[in-house]
Amino acid sequence: MSAKTKTEDSIKDWQSLHQQWWSSMLDSARKQAASAGWDASSFKPGDSLKGFGDVFGKSLGSENEATVERFLAGSKQFLQWVEGLSAQVAARGGIPGKIEDWTALFKQSAGPMLESNNPFLHLFQGLSGDGARGLEQMFAGLPNVADAFKGELKGMLNTPAFGFMREQQERAQQLIAAQLEQQEAMNAYNAQMLRASKLSFEKLELKLAEREEPGRQLDSLRAVYDLWIDAAEEAYAEIALSAEFRAAYGDLVNKQMRVRQMLQTEVERQTGQVGMPTRSELNSVHKRLQEMRRRIRELEDRLEQATPAPTPRAAPAVAPTSKPAARQKPKPKTKVAVKTARAAPKRAKPAAARSATTGKAATKSAGTGKRKSAGSKAAGNRRNLNRLA
Amino acid sequence: MMGPIRLQPAAVAQELAKFGEKLARGAGSLRGLPEVHYGASAKEAIYSEDKMVLYRFVSEHRVTEKVPLLIAYALVNRPYMVDLQEDRSIVKSLLAAGHDVYLIDWGYPDASDRYLGLDDYINGYIRRSVNVLRARCNVPAINLLGICQGGAFSICYASLYPETVKNLITMVTPVDFQTPDNMLSHWTQGMDVDAFVDTLGNVPADLMNWCYLTLKPFRLLQQKYVGLTDILDSPGELENFLRMEKWIFDSPDQAGEAFRQFIKDFYQGNKLLKGGLEIGGKPIDPKRIRMPVLNIYAEQDHLVPPDASRALKGIIGSRDYTELSFKGGHIGIYVSGRAQREVPPAISAWMKQRR
C-alpha cells in the first residue's frame, strides 16, 4: 500500500471514528434509557451526552445524586475534550507527528484563547452543584443592575442626587458602582485564569517532548488526557501561587463581599419597614446568646471551684450508642466511681479539672436505665469531677 | 525521533467503545447502590454541650491502656473520617491495640453559633471534654490526638493546659501557615476577612468545599470522575468511592467568629509560629509543651504541606519529639491501605512507650 493511500485511509478512519463514537454512545444511552423506563424517543444524534445525563440522573438515592451529577459533569467535559480533539484530527487529515503540531491541535480543539472561552473557567462554571459552590455561583441569583450601566452610562453614576429620594438615589448609585467594580475584579481574575490556560499549553509542549523518548510514547486517549491534566494542573498551580493571582483573588472576594453587604443592607431596609425581623437583629440576639453561654459557663466553673467535694455517687451515665446495644461493652460505671474516690491522683489537680461540668452529661442512667433530668445529669457529672479534686 | 503520541484509529475506536460501555453499565451499578453509610465502630455519647458531643468508641477488645486517647478533629469536614469503614478506620486499629478512644464531634453550627470563637472551642469545648475524661478515667492527664485544624487547636490547648496532656500527637497539622507551597494560605492573604465574615456570618460549607476543590481543579473536578468509569462495574469500589464523596461534601458551615480568628491569626498572622497568639485573652506559648510529642505529616499533602507541619519541632519545649513521615496525601493518611498498615500501629507503639 502506498503512503498516500495509507494517509487517505487514516483520514477516512478518523472521520468515520468520529461519527461511530457518537453513534455508539447514543445507542448505549438509548438502551439504558429504555431499561430505566424513560422515553428515549427524544434522543437525537449529537445529544448523546445529554442522554447520558438523563439516564444516570434518574432513580438514584438523594445522596448519590450529587455524586452522579459531578460524575456526569466530569465525564461530559472529558467527552467534549475527546470530541474536540477527534474533530481536529479528522479535519487536519491525520495524526500529527511533531510536538508543535500536537500543541497546535490541542489549542485549536480548545478554541480561541479568549476570556470568554477559557477551559479553566468552563471547568469551574460547569461543575458547581450540591456541595460545592464558588462565590460566582453564590451570586448567580442576585440582581446585577450594573449590567445596564456600562460605557457612557457609567457617567450617570456621578450625577448629584437631590430631592425627596436623594438618599435612596445615592445608595443605588453606590450599589451600581460597587457592582461595576466587582465586574472589573472578575475580569482581572478571569485574566489570571487565561494566563493559566496559556501556560498549560507551554507545559504540555514540554511534557510531550519528554514523551518522544523511545518507549514513553502515549498510545491511548486516556493517556493523552492524563498528560493534558498534568500540564493544566502544573500551570494552574504556578499561576495560583503568583502574587498577581493572590491580588486578583483577594480583590474579587472583597469586592463581592461589598456588593453583597450593600444588597443585604438594602433588603434589611425594605423588610424592616414592613416589620420583618432583620439579619442585624438576629445577629444581635445571637451575639447576646453566645455571651450568655460564656457567662453561664464561667459561673459554673466558679461554682465548681467553690463547692466542696460530695460523697461518691454513681458515675455519669451514657447516652444510647450508635450501634446495637449487644455490641457495646460499657464500663462498669459504679465500680469506676468507687475506684475513683479511693485512688485520687497523686498530682494536685489544676482548677481546670474541677470545672468541666456544664454540658448535657448523659441521657441515660447507668445500671438503672432510668432517664435523669437535665439538672441531675449536670449535678452527677459535677460530683464525679469533684471527687478528683 | 519518534512522535510523542501514537494513536491508532482502530485502537482509539476500541478504547472509546469500551468507555461508552462502561458508562452505560455504570448506570445500572449506580442505580442499584443504596445510600452509603459510615462508621465501623460502635460509640456512645458521654458528654455534650451545645452542638458538641464527646463520644467514646466501644471496644470489642480488652482495654489495656489506662490513659484515654482523645481525638480532636478539624472544624471543616466531619470527624467520621477516622472511623470510615471496617477496613479503613484508624479508630478500629487503635481499639484493637487496647486503647480507650474518644472523639469530639463539633456538630453542624447554625446561625445561632455565629459568635462561637476559638476561645469557646479551645478553652471551652476541648478543655471541658478533657476534664470529663480525666474524671471519668481517673487520670491527671490524657493523650491528645489533634488532626489538621484540630491539631492546631490541640497545640494551643496543650500550651495552655500542659498538665492535662500526657502525650500530644498531631496529624497533618499546620504550624507554619505561610510556607511557599501553601496555596490556601496564599489566597487568604489578600482577603478582608472582617468584611467576609461580617457579610456572610457563618461561612457556607459549599463555599469552603469549592475553595478546596479549586486547589487542584482539573484533578478534583474532572479527572477523578473520569477515573470513576474504571470502577463503575465494581460495586465494592464504587461504594468506597461514594462513601468518600459523601465525606468530602458533608461539611459543616464554619462559625463566623472562629473562622475570622483562624484566618487572621493563623493564616494571615502566622502567630502560632511567630508568636503573639492569644486564645480568649490567654497567650499561647508552645514552649510550655514539654510532654512527648509525635508529629505525623503526609509527604504529598497539598492542604498542609510537610514543611508547614514540620515547623512544630522548632516551637515546642519538648525534648521528646518524634516525626513520622507518611507517603501519601492529606486524605490518604486516614484511609489508604498503607495508612492502615503504618499510621495506627505507629501511634499505638509510640503511646505505649510513653505510658
Chai-1 contact restraints between the chains, C-beta under 6 A:
chainA,res_idxA,chainB,res_idxB,connection_type,confidence,min_distance_angstrom,max_distance_angstrom,comment,restraint_id
A,D13,B,P9,contact,1.0,0.0,6.0,A-B,restraint_1
A,W14,B,P9,contact,1.0,0.0,6.0,A-B,restraint_2
A,L17,B,P9,contact,1.0,0.0,6.0,A-B,restraint_3
A,L17,B,A13,contact,1.0,0.0,6.0,A-B,restraint_4
A,W21,B,L16,contact,1.0,0.0,6.0,A-B,restraint_5
A,S24,B,A17,contact,1.0,0.0,6.0,A-B,restraint_6
A,S24,B,G20,contact,1.0,0.0,6.0,A-B,restraint_7
A,M25,B,G20,contact,1.0,0.0,6.0,A-B,restraint_8
A,S28,B,G20,contact,1.0,0.0,6.0,A-B,restraint_9
A,S28,B,A24,contact,1.0,0.0,6.0,A-B,restraint_10
A,Q32,B,A24,contact,1.0,0.0,6.0,A-B,restraint_11
A,Q32,B,A27,contact,1.0,0.0,6.0,A-B,restraint_12
A,V55,B,A27,contact,1.0,0.0,6.0,A-B,restraint_13
A,F56,B,A27,contact,1.0,0.0,6.0,A-B,restraint_14
A,S59,B,R31,contact,1.0,0.0,6.0,A-B,restraint_15
A,G61,B,E35,contact,1.0,0.0,6.0,A-B,restraint_16
A,E63,B,E35,contact,1.0,0.0,6.0,A-B,restraint_17
A,T67,B,L242,contact,1.0,0.0,6.0,A-B,restraint_18
A,T67,B,E245,contact,1.0,0.0,6.0,A-B,restraint_19
A,V68,B,L30,contact,1.0,0.0,6.0,A-B,restraint_20
A,R70,B,Y225,contact,1.0,0.0,6.0,A-B,restraint_21
A,F71,B,Y225,contact,1.0,0.0,6.0,A-B,restraint_22
A,F71,B,L228,contact,1.0,0.0,6.0,A-B,restraint_23
A,G74,B,Q222,contact,1.0,0.0,6.0,A-B,restraint_24
A,G74,B,Y225,contact,1.0,0.0,6.0,A-B,restraint_25
A,G74,B,V226,contact,1.0,0.0,6.0,A-B,restraint_26
A,Q77,B,Q222,contact,1.0,0.0,6.0,A-B,restraint_27
A,F78,B,V226,contact,1.0,0.0,6.0,A-B,restraint_28
A,I95,B,L7,contact,1.0,0.0,6.0,A-B,restraint_29
A,G97,B,G3,contact,1.0,0.0,6.0,A-B,restraint_30
A,L123,B,P217,contact,1.0,0.0,6.0,A-B,restraint_31
A,L123,B,L221,contact,1.0,0.0,6.0,A-B,restraint_32
A,L127,B,L221,contact,1.0,0.0,6.0,A-B,restraint_33
A,G131,B,N209,contact,1.0,0.0,6.0,A-B,restraint_34
A,G131,B,F249,contact,1.0,0.0,6.0,A-B,restraint_35
A,A132,B,D206,contact,1.0,0.0,6.0,A-B,restraint_36
A,A132,B,N209,contact,1.0,0.0,6.0,A-B,restraint_37
A,A132,B,W210,contact,1.0,0.0,6.0,A-B,restraint_38
A,A132,B,L213,contact,1.0,0.0,6.0,A-B,restraint_39
A,R133,B,D206,contact,1.0,0.0,6.0,A-B,restraint_40
A,R133,B,W210,contact,1.0,0.0,6.0,A-B,restraint_41
A,G134,B,W210,contact,1.0,0.0,6.0,A-B,restraint_42
A,L208,B,P4,contact,1.0,0.0,6.0,A-B,restraint_43
A,R211,B,P4,contact,1.0,0.0,6.0,A-B,restraint_44
A,E212,B,M1,contact,1.0,0.0,6.0,A-B,restraint_45
A,E212,B,P4,contact,1.0,0.0,6.0,A-B,restraint_46
A,Q217,B,R6,contact,1.0,0.0,6.0,A-B,restraint_47
A,L218,B,I5,contact,1.0,0.0,6.0,A-B,restraint_48
A,D219,B,R6,contact,1.0,0.0,6.0,A-B,restraint_49
A,S220,B,E15,contact,1.0,0.0,6.0,A-B,restraint_50
A,L221,B,V12,contact,1.0,0.0,6.0,A-B,restraint_51
A,L221,B,E15,contact,1.0,0.0,6.0,A-B,restraint_52
A,V224,B,I5,contact,1.0,0.0,6.0,A-B,restraint_53
A,I229,B,F218,contact,1.0,0.0,6.0,A-B,restraint_54
A,I229,B,Q223,contact,1.0,0.0,6.0,A-B,restraint_55
A,A232,B,F218,contact,1.0,0.0,6.0,A-B,restraint_56
A,E233,B,F218,contact,1.0,0.0,6.0,A-B,restraint_57
A,E233,B,R219,contact,1.0,0.0,6.0,A-B,restraint_58
A,A240,B,M183,contact,1.0,0.0,6.0,A-B,restraint_59
A,L241,B,M183,contact,1.0,0.0,6.0,A-B,restraint_60
A,L241,B,H186,contact,1.0,0.0,6.0,A-B,restraint_61
A,R246,B,H186,contact,1.0,0.0,6.0,A-B,restraint_62
A,R246,B,Q189,contact,1.0,0.0,6.0,A-B,restraint_63
A,R246,B,G190,contact,1.0,0.0,6.0,A-B,restraint_64
A,A247,B,G190,contact,1.0,0.0,6.0,A-B,restraint_65
A,Y249,B,W187,contact,1.0,0.0,6.0,A-B,restraint_66
A,G250,B,G190,contact,1.0,0.0,6.0,A-B,restraint_67
A,G250,B,M191,contact,1.0,0.0,6.0,A-B,restraint_68
A,V253,B,M191,contact,1.0,0.0,6.0,A-B,restraint_69
A,N254,B,D192,contact,1.0,0.0,6.0,A-B,restraint_70
A,M257,B,A195,contact,1.0,0.0,6.0,A-B,restraint_71
A,M257,B,F196,contact,1.0,0.0,6.0,A-B,restraint_72
A,M257,B,T199,contact,1.0,0.0,6.0,A-B,restraint_73
A,R260,B,T199,contact,1.0,0.0,6.0,A-B,restraint_74
A,Q261,B,T199,contact,1.0,0.0,6.0,A-B,restraint_75
A,H286,B,S112,contact,1.0,0.0,6.0,A-B,restraint_76
A,H286,B,R114,contact,1.0,0.0,6.0,A-B,restraint_77
A,H286,B,Y115,contact,1.0,0.0,6.0,A-B,restraint_78
A,K287,B,Y115,contact,1.0,0.0,6.0,A-B,restraint_79
A,Q290,B,Y115,contact,1.0,0.0,6.0,A-B,restraint_80
A,V318,B,E44,contact,1.0,0.0,6.0,A-B,restraint_81
A,V318,B,I46,contact,1.0,0.0,6.0,A-B,restraint_82
A,A319,B,A45,contact,1.0,0.0,6.0,A-B,restraint_83
A,T321,B,A42,contact,1.0,0.0,6.0,A-B,restraint_84
A,T321,B,K43,contact,1.0,0.0,6.0,A-B,restraint_85
A,T321,B,E44,contact,1.0,0.0,6.0,A-B,restraint_86
A,S322,B,K43,contact,1.0,0.0,6.0,A-B,restraint_87
A,K323,B,A42,contact,1.0,0.0,6.0,A-B,restraint_88
A,R327,B,A42,contact,1.0,0.0,6.0,A-B,restraint_89
A,Q328,B,A42,contact,1.0,0.0,6.0,A-B,restraint_90
A,Q328,B,V58,contact,1.0,0.0,6.0,A-B,restraint_91
A,T340,B,N138,contact,1.0,0.0,6.0,A-B,restraint_92
A,P345,B,P140,contact,1.0,0.0,6.0,A-B,restraint_93
A,R347,B,P140,contact,1.0,0.0,6.0,A-B,restraint_94
A,P350,B,E163,contact,1.0,0.0,6.0,A-B,restraint_95
A,A352,B,R127,contact,1.0,0.0,6.0,A-B,restraint_96
A,A352,B,N131,contact,1.0,0.0,6.0,A-B,restraint_97
A,A352,B,Y161,contact,1.0,0.0,6.0,A-B,restraint_98
A,A353,B,N131,contact,1.0,0.0,6.0,A-B,restraint_99
A,A353,B,R134,contact,1.0,0.0,6.0,A-B,restraint_100
A,A356,B,R128,contact,1.0,0.0,6.0,A-B,restraint_101
A,A356,B,N131,contact,1.0,0.0,6.0,A-B,restraint_102
A,A356,B,V132,contact,1.0,0.0,6.0,A-B,restraint_103
A,G359,B,Y47,contact,1.0,0.0,6.0,A-B,restraint_104
A,G359,B,S48,contact,1.0,0.0,6.0,A-B,restraint_105
A,G359,B,E49,contact,1.0,0.0,6.0,A-B,restraint_106
A,K360,B,S48,contact,1.0,0.0,6.0,A-B,restraint_107
A,A361,B,Y47,contact,1.0,0.0,6.0,A-B,restraint_108
A,N384,B,A135,contact,1.0,0.0,6.0,A-B,restraint_109
A,L385,B,A135,contact,1.0,0.0,6.0,A-B,restraint_110
A,L388,B,A135,contact,1.0,0.0,6.0,A-B,restraint_111
